[in-house]
């Protein structure tokens, strides 16, 4: 390596992860909560439009694997790319940040996430969450809706006791 050349991020991570025994296992860094949230909102909107990862990738000039990494928060989405995604998915850029976690209020692992707005966004970003929400919204009778909520709560309570 030349004197002025900076080491790559991979080499820096490799140096940091070398233990006392000399092993060189790479450490995996957890996705940033904001990147994860933005990615889940991309996924939710893409699914709402019935668009595949491949179709979004084609529109962006990327592979569907890159779209997957964006959606999981593994890879960060740059500002210009986010603008491009917003245009393709027909939403303002702000849409991707709605309900984003405040980094000061991140819930420590092992504590309850049920009260977090991110919990709802994570649920809606799943195919089951989106399908359930769409179907539920088509039910007009409030009594039927209430009975469905009661049923789901009873099933959940049974799972907790089992």
N, C-alpha and C positions, 0 to 999 in steps of 0.2 A: 504494500500500500504506500502511496506517495505521502509525503509529509503533510501536504495541505488537504489531502482527501479525508473526508469524515467517514467514520465507520458506519456501515449500514445499520438500520434498526434491528435487523435480524441478528447481526453479530453482537450488538449491545445486549439484546435479550439473552443470547446464548451465554455471554460472559456473566451476566447477572444470575443465570440459572445454574451455573456450575457449582455444585456443592463441594463440601470438604473432601468427599470421596473422589472427586474428579469427574463424576458423571455429568453428562451434558443434556439432560432432559429439558426440553423447551417448556416454559411455563405458559399457560394459556391465560390471557387477560379477559376478564368478564366484560361484556359489552357495556358501554356507557348507557345509563338509564334513558337519557334523552334520545340517543341514537336508536335504542330499542323501541321507544315509544313512537318515534317518527316512522320507523320501519313497520311497526304494527298498524299504524294509520294508513300507510301506503298499501299494505296487504288488505286491510278492511275495505278501502275505497275500490281497489282493483276487484275484489270479490263482489262488492255491491254492483259493479258494472258487468259482472260476469266475464271478466277478462282474465286470460291465463297469464302466468308468469312469462311464458314464451312470447305471447303477443306484446306484452309490455316491453320485454327485452328487445324484441325486433324494432319497436317504435323508438327505443333509446339507442339502438345499435349495440346492444349488449347480449350476453347469453342469459338464459333463464337462471343459471347458477348464480350469476352476479345479482340478479333481481332477488333471489333467495337470500343472499348474504345481506343485501340492503334491508329486506323485510325482517330478518332476525336481529338486525343491529350489529352484525359481525363486522360489516364494512360501513363506514360513514358515507353519507350522501352529501356531496358538495353542494354549495349554494346554487350554482348554475344547473346542476343535474336535478336538484329539487324543484327548481323553477320549471324545467322541462317535464318532469313527472307530473307536476301540478297541472300543466297545460294538457297533457295527454289524459289525465284522470278527471279533467274538467272541474277542478276545485282551486280556490286560492291557496297560496303557500301556507297561510296561517292555519288552514285546516289540519295540517300535519302536526301542529303544536298544541291543538286544543286538548286540554286535560293533561298536558305534559306534567310530569312530576317536578316539584320544586326540589332541587338538589339538597336543600337544607332539610327537607322533610322526607328523605328516602327512608323507607321502613327497613329496619335491620332484618337480616335473614332469621327465620324461625318465629317471627311475630305475625300477627294476623294482618293479612292484606285485604280482607273483605271490605274494610271501610275506605280503602284508597280508590280515587277516581281511576287510577291506572288499572285496577282490578277489572272494572267494567270495560275499559278499552281493550284489555287483553282478551276478555271473554268475547267481545264483539269481533275481534280480529280472527277468531277461529271459525272454521266453516260451520261447525255445529251451533256456535253462538249466533252467527249471522242468520242461519236457517231458522233457528228457534225464534229469534226476534222478528224476522219477516213474517213467519207463520202466525205468531202471537198477535202482531199488529193487524192482521187480517180478520181477527175475531172481533166482532162488533158488540156482542152481548157482554156487558160488564160482569154479570153474574157468572158466566162461563169463564171469563178471564180469571175471576177471583177463585173459582174452583180449580183451575189449572195451577195457579200459584199455590193454593193449599196442597194440591197433590204433589207438586214438586218439593215443597217444604217437608211434607211427610216422608217422601222417599229419601230426601237428604238426611232427615233426622234418623231414619232407619239405618242408613249407611254409617252414620256416626256411632250408633249403638252397636253395630255389628263388629 
